[in-house]
Amino acid sequence: MNDAEAIEYLQRSDQYRVIQRLQAPERYWPGEPQTPRIGIVIDTEATGLDTAKDKIIELGFVAFEYDAGSGLIYKILHTYDAFEDPGEPLSDIVKQITGITDDMVKDQHLNDEGANTWLEKADLIIAHNAAFDRQMLERRLPVVSKANWACTFNDIAWMDEDISSLKLDYIAYKLGFFFDGHRAVNDAQATLHLLTRAMPNSGKLAMAVLLAGAREKSRRFFAFRAPFGKKDDLKARGYRWLPDFAWQGKKGVWSMAVSEADIETEQQWLTDIVYTGKTPPFIYKDITAADRFSNREFQPN
């Protein structure tokens, strides 16, 4: 019995689920796209989670061609993977999570020119948790600040597809494959691969769903001078505290972003619940993929 026959036999029994190790192909869809675009799926490994202070130790990305209309992914254009010495010893937790050691990054540097050549071409940059990767990269390779960004973590409603965890390896498992994770280029390849899959419930192509989410405008509200007694209402609603936000001499604000369809509802909620009918001093910023997940999203106009 060969592998294909074994898989068919197991799946016929309805007692097993067979998933496949990711073997990154050079091409996903034959032919040429009608509306060709260049996308980049990117991942960074760093010395920590503080996007303002921690340093990148590995950068990996996969550049690919896709069709803007259908979301079909065609061919792989380029793969990039490089270490960078942060100039300080790696913590034990970073070594454990990433598998990266001090010897691996010693005296290593990103090839800025090689990376920027592709990053400048990208019509869309994609990451699984783009709020981290974008903010880390805008400090290190500022050219990414000019790009449109999308996030497979935030821009796809995985819960609607009965995928209960947003961890990349779990999503991969639910979509029928597994991979060696926590290294930058491996995570990038896995993120790209899941975008070529059909969603479990809706049957829609994951890349098409991502593009629709990225194209949607959103509005970030800043509940400026919200009464202290309303903090529990704001937290329950999904607002989070931004301690470094500064406006008219006052620091700190509760903030949340909503989709374009929910703007009027959110404005009414702030007026009725937070400001109890008084003239609300909340401010807002309209967001597109050009600013989404950047630090710019959290700064007033």
Phi and psi in degrees as a GROMACS rama.xvg file:
@    title "Ramachandran Plot"
@    xaxis  label "Phi"
@    yaxis  label "Psi"
@TYPE xy
-85.4625  178.493  ASN-2
-59.6438  -44.502  ASP-3
-63.0337  -41.08  ALA-4
-67.5551  -38.6796  GLU-5
-64.4106  -42.6236  ALA-6
-63.0929  -46.0309  ILE-7
-60.9279  -40.8397  GLU-8
-64.1466  -45.6022  TYR-9
-64.7971  -42.8113  LEU-10
-70.4488  -29.1275  GLN-11
-64.0535  -28.9  ARG-12
-73.8084  -18.6662  SER-13
64.0001  17.6226  ASP-14
-112.623  -3.27546  GLN-15
-136.425  154.213  TYR-16
-127.794  125.196  ARG-17
-102.777  126.289  VAL-18
-118.22  155.062  ILE-19
-112.701  141.523  GLN-20
-66.5434  136.438  ARG-21
-67.8906  123.46  LEU-22
-116.245  100.137  GLN-23
-60.721  118.42  ALA-24
-83.6738  169.003  PRO-25
-87.5803  -20.4966  GLU-26
-146.665  140.176  ARG-27
-104.122  -39.2421  TYR-28
-130.046  135.292  TRP-29
-75.5853  165.779  PRO-30
80.0507  -158.709  GLY-31
-125.387  143.173  GLU-32
-70.5975  147.741  PRO-33
-71.2888  -37.7844  GLN-34
-124.842  80.9769  THR-35
-69.9071  137.466  PRO-36
-138.179  158.691  ARG-37
-107.824  125.174  ILE-38
-114.784  156.626  GLY-39
-133.165  125.361  ILE-40
-97.8451  127.637  VAL-41
-131.113  150.626  ILE-42
-147.687  142.633  ASP-43
-123.273  143.64  THR-44
-110.072  142.144  GLU-45
-141.219  172.935  ALA-46
-74.3017  -10.681  THR-47
-177.812  -166.054  GLY-48
-105.814  1.25276  LEU-49
-84.0015  105.323  ASP-50
-70.2832  -12.7514  THR-51
-90.2684  -21.3353  ALA-52
-127.119  -35.1282  LYS-53
-71.6712  165.293  ASP-54
-120.173  146.611  LYS-55
-71.5352  134.61  ILE-56
-114.654  -16.7436  ILE-57
-152.348  139.352  GLU-58
-127.261  128.763  LEU-59
-135.122  139.913  GLY-60
-151.909  159.405  PHE-61
-125.779  120.659  VAL-62
-93.261  139.1  ALA-63
-148.863  162.474  PHE-64
-103.276  134.487  GLU-65
-139.127  166.704  TYR-66
-98.4762  123.444  ASP-67
-66.0524  -26.519  ALA-68
-80.0774  -50.3055  GLY-69
-93.2371  -24.5415  SER-70
83.9352  1.25671  GLY-71
-63.7828  136.46  LEU-72
-99.5819  127.419  ILE-73
-98.0309  -87.5067  TYR-74
-122.347  156.14  LYS-75
-80.9011  130.637  ILE-76
-100.103  -35.4034  LEU-77
-166.277  144.637  HIS-78
-123.52  133.485  THR-79
-127.713  135.109  TYR-80
-151.596  126.765  ASP-81
-154.798  148.403  ALA-82
-94.6073  162.593  PHE-83
-143.515  132.88  GLU-84
-75.2209  119.093  ASP-85
-79.3587  -5.52328  PRO-86
78.934  15.9263  GLY-87
-155.013  153.532  GLU-88
-63.7191  144.042  PRO-89
-76.5348  143.852  LEU-90
-72.5998  158.312  SER-91
-61.0493  -37.7523  ASP-92
-67.2042  -37.7208  ILE-93
-65.478  -42.8217  VAL-94
-61.4116  -41.5362  LYS-95
-67.0106  -43.3077  GLN-96
-72.7675  -43.296  ILE-97
-93.9994  -24.1822  THR-98
77.9587  6.36265  GLY-99
-90.7819  136.021  ILE-100
-112.715  167.703  THR-101
-61.3972  -37.1915  ASP-102
-65.4678  -33.2201  ASP-103
-67.9691  -33.5753  MET-104
-97.4103  -9.58462  VAL-105
-56.4552  123.874  LYS-106
63.4651  16.1  ASP-107
-92.5294  149.525  GLN-108
-141.968  143.79  HIS-109
-62.9465  145.986  LEU-110
-86.1829  89.741  ASN-111
-57.4503  -44.6722  ASP-112
-63.0279  -44.5441  GLU-113
-64.5156  -40.3204  GLY-114
-68.6173  -46.9653  ALA-115
-63.3622  -32.3867  ASN-116
-55.1665  -41.5403  THR-117
-85.0833  -37.9417  TRP-118
-61.8835  -33.1889  LEU-119
-69.71  -24.3584  GLU-120
-82.6371  -16.811  LYS-121
-70.2419  127.262  ALA-122
-77.7844  -24.8425  ASP-123
-152.698  133.37  LEU-124
-110.075  133.306  ILE-125
-122.065  138.744  ILE-126
-144.097  157.77  ALA-127
-97.2747  90.4962  HIS-128
98.2512  62.2857  ASN-129
-64.3475  -24.4815  ALA-130
-61.2889  -32.8797  ALA-131
-78.5582  -54.6839  PHE-132
-63.8524  -41.511  ASP-133
-64.1381  -46.3415  ARG-134
-68.7986  -34.7841  GLN-135
-65.2259  -44.003  MET-136
-75.4096  -29.9188  LEU-137
-65.1016  -25.2615  GLU-138
-76.2896  -39.0015  ARG-139
-92.071  -39.7596  ARG-140
-131.55  82.3872  LEU-141
-58.189  -15.5714  PRO-142
-59.8181  -26.4183  VAL-143
-69.2752  -15.3504  VAL-144
-68.2829  -17.7378  SER-145
-86.3253  -10.1395  LYS-146
-89.9983  160.43  ALA-147
-82.2918  141.146  ASN-148
-123.368  150.838  TRP-149
-137.308  160.318  ALA-150
-133.956  120.051  CYS-151
-71.9805  -15.6121  THR-152
-78.7012  -44.8885  PHE-153
-101.687  -27.9028  ASN-154
-92.3555  0.97717  ASP-155
-123.59  130.504  ILE-156
-83.8106  78.0154  ALA-157
-62.0232  -34.0755  TRP-158
-60.4696  -34.1046  MET-159
-67.5373  -17.13  ASP-160
-101.283  15.1822  GLU-161
62.0932  32.1005  ASP-162
-108.278  106.984  ILE-163
-87.7247  -14.5542  SER-164
-119.088  142.701  SER-165
-98.0131  7.70308  LEU-166
-66.5559  138.744  LYS-167
-58.9952  -42.624  LEU-168
-67.8716  -30.6905  ASP-169
-72.6497  -42.5698  TYR-170
-59.2667  -43.3397  ILE-171
-57.9936  -46.3769  ALA-172
-57.6101  -45.9449  TYR-173
-65.086  -24.3971  LYS-174
-97.2866  5.83428  LEU-175
98.2047  17.5306  GLY-176
-147.4  165.708  PHE-177
-136.502  164.495  PHE-178
-154.34  164.655  PHE-179
-84.8736  105.574  ASP-180
-95.0612  179.592  GLY-181
72.4311  10.4946  HIS-182
-112.609  141.865  ARG-183
-56.2986  -51.7452  ALA-184
-70.2773  -32.283  VAL-185
-64.7363  -43.3673  ASN-186
-65.1385  -37.7192  ASP-187
-64.861  -43.8401  ALA-188
-63.567  -38.8596  GLN-189
-67.4357  -39.9332  ALA-190
-63.4001  -43.0208  THR-191
-62.4816  -42.6193  LEU-192
-62.1911  -41.2605  HIS-193
-66.0932  -26.8999  LEU-194
-70.5379  -14.6549  LEU-195
-90.3937  -1.44359  THR-196
-96.291  155.7  ARG-197
-81.1918  142.415  ALA-198
-69.3917  142.256  MET-199
-60.0657  -39.2579  PRO-200
-97.1797  -52.99  ASN-201
-76.4469  -23.9508  SER-202
77.8133  -0.73574  GLY-203
-73.2379  150.856  LYS-204
-67.7679  130.295  LEU-205
-57.4483  -39.5688  ALA-206
-65.1361  -37.2437  MET-207
-65.0082  -39.3684  ALA-208
-65.1434  -43.1022  VAL-209
-61.0532  -45.2784  LEU-210
-62.18  -40.8973  LEU-211
-62.0692  -41.4782  ALA-212
-66.8582  -40.478  GLY-213
-67.1104  -32.7367  ALA-214
-78.2114  -16.8815  ARG-215
-73.8794  133.703  GLU-216
-75.7522  153.284  LYS-217
-137.556  168.356  SER-218
-130.827  127.818  ARG-219
-97.8271  120.881  ARG-220
-93.6958  141.747  PHE-221
-119.85  109.819  PHE-222
-80.6835  74.5586  ALA-223
-65.8729  132.974  PHE-224
54.7208  35.3506  ARG-225
-63.6263  138.048  ALA-226
-57.2803  139.018  PRO-227
-56.9514  -36.1358  PHE-228
-66.8086  -8.88237  GLY-229
-98.1094  5.66631  LYS-230
-63.1737  -36.0429  LYS-231
-67.601  -37.8766  ASP-232
-63.3528  -42.1705  ASP-233
-65.6906  -44.4099  LEU-234
-61.8335  -43.7107  LYS-235
-64.5862  -29.7478  ALA-236
-75.4349  -20.9872  ARG-237
113.99  2.93198  GLY-238
-72.1144  149.132  TYR-239
-126.542  153.567  ARG-240
-83.8071  127.493  TRP-241
-108.569  96.945  LEU-242
-68.915  -24.9875  PRO-243
-91.8437  -3.66428  ASP-244
-64.7096  133.748  PHE-245
-131.044  132.422  ALA-246
-154.927  125.215  TRP-247
51.8548  42.1077  GLN-248
79.9555  3.78619  GLY-249
-116.171  134.618  LYS-250
-104.449  146.41  LYS-251
89.4801  136.166  GLY-252
-160.246  151.346  VAL-253
-86.003  135.767  TRP-254
-144.25  149.039  SER-255
-156.972  146.831  MET-256
-104.106  141.587  ALA-257
-129.964  158.931  VAL-258
-70.587  163.618  SER-259
-58.3204  -35.944  GLU-260
-68.4563  -21.3938  ALA-261
-102.707  6.00869  ASP-262
-61.9243  -50.2213  ILE-263
-63.0443  -40.265  GLU-264
-61.8753  -41.8536  THR-265
-69.8575  -39.7206  GLU-266
-61.2157  -40.0331  GLN-267
-67.6625  -38.8806  GLN-268
-62.8826  -44.4634  TRP-269
-61.1685  -43.4418  LEU-270
-63.7489  -46.7062  THR-271
-79.2112  -42.2944  ASP-272
-94.3648  -45.1307  ILE-273
-83.9974  -45.3888  VAL-274
-102.762  3.29262  TYR-275
43.6002  50.1296  THR-276
85.265  -10.4626  GLY-277
-75.3116  163.557  LYS-278
-59.8677  111.615  THR-279
-75.8738  131.363  PRO-280
-89.7636  19.1504  PRO-281
-66.5768  150.45  PHE-282
-122.365  167.332  ILE-283
-149.484  166.513  TYR-284
-138.334  127.396  LYS-285
-81.067  134.979  ASP-286
-120.727  137.982  ILE-287
-124.487  -179.545  THR-288
-62.317  -16.9981  ALA-289
-69.8715  -31.2473  ALA-290
-114.461  -15.4105  ASP-291
-59.7429  133.563  ARG-292
78.0435  -5.67487  PHE-293
-84.4167  161.092  SER-294
-57.3809  -26.2064  ASN-295
-62.3923  -27.4191  ARG-296
-61.37  -28.4837  GLU-297
-100.926  16.186  PHE-298
-116.023  136.258  GLN-299
-66.2985  156.492  PRO-300
